[in-house]
């Protein structure tokens, strides 16, 4: 569902109409994500791009800055626990592969953040790269707003539920895509090596075990994934490796 009528209403000067917009955005966000803001204005700022209200200078850029730091903290803690034998350098690389603009942009669009965002649609139109960046920045701003309004625990839970866990379950929705085969073809053609998959940790009881896997290419970590089986985790790791290769500026076959 798009909220174009809210954007149009927000452009009207009447204060009561803007209050109505704010209530509807807050209600829609709460319905989708189960989070009720104590200060709805924080959510309003998080969902306003600088292109929408340049004159009033209301935008989500400061919240984006804060949310980026919170996201990195949560992801660092997540990887630190999941990869107990990894070095500092390996953890840094794994984090950069796991949460980057491409990944965040895809997640933000999948959970419908652009439906709620107030931005100048005419300025962006069909620019796919711009939509990815816009979506990623909005996701970080939302994380920053949740941190300020609800605290670190709520922000931590949001990141795990909406960012990290979906990366572990994306193979369910893309079951027909064999990421491992695609990655192997690329590695053989470009690097003359096979990707190396390693189990870095197994969590939970036997009947509900979660596998955490990293994939390396020539000794460097390119992807990290988790799943209810080693095969599922490897598929997620391979999909992340493909995104990482694309982010490095390499054109994929």
Secondary structure as UniProt FT lines:
FT   HELIX           4..10
FT   HELIX           15..33
FT   HELIX           40..46
FT   TURN            50..52
FT   TURN            54..57
FT   HELIX           61..82
FT   TURN            84..85
FT   HELIX           88..98
FT   HELIX           101..110
FT   TURN            111..112
FT   HELIX           113..116
FT   HELIX           121..124
FT   TURN            125..126
FT   HELIX           128..150
FT   HELIX           152..159
FT   HELIX           160..164
FT   HELIX           165..173
FT   TURN            174..176
FT   HELIX           179..190
FT   STRAND          196..203
FT   HELIX           206..208
FT   STRAND          210..217
FT   TURN            218..219
FT   STRAND          220..227
FT   HELIX           230..247
FT   TURN            248..249
//
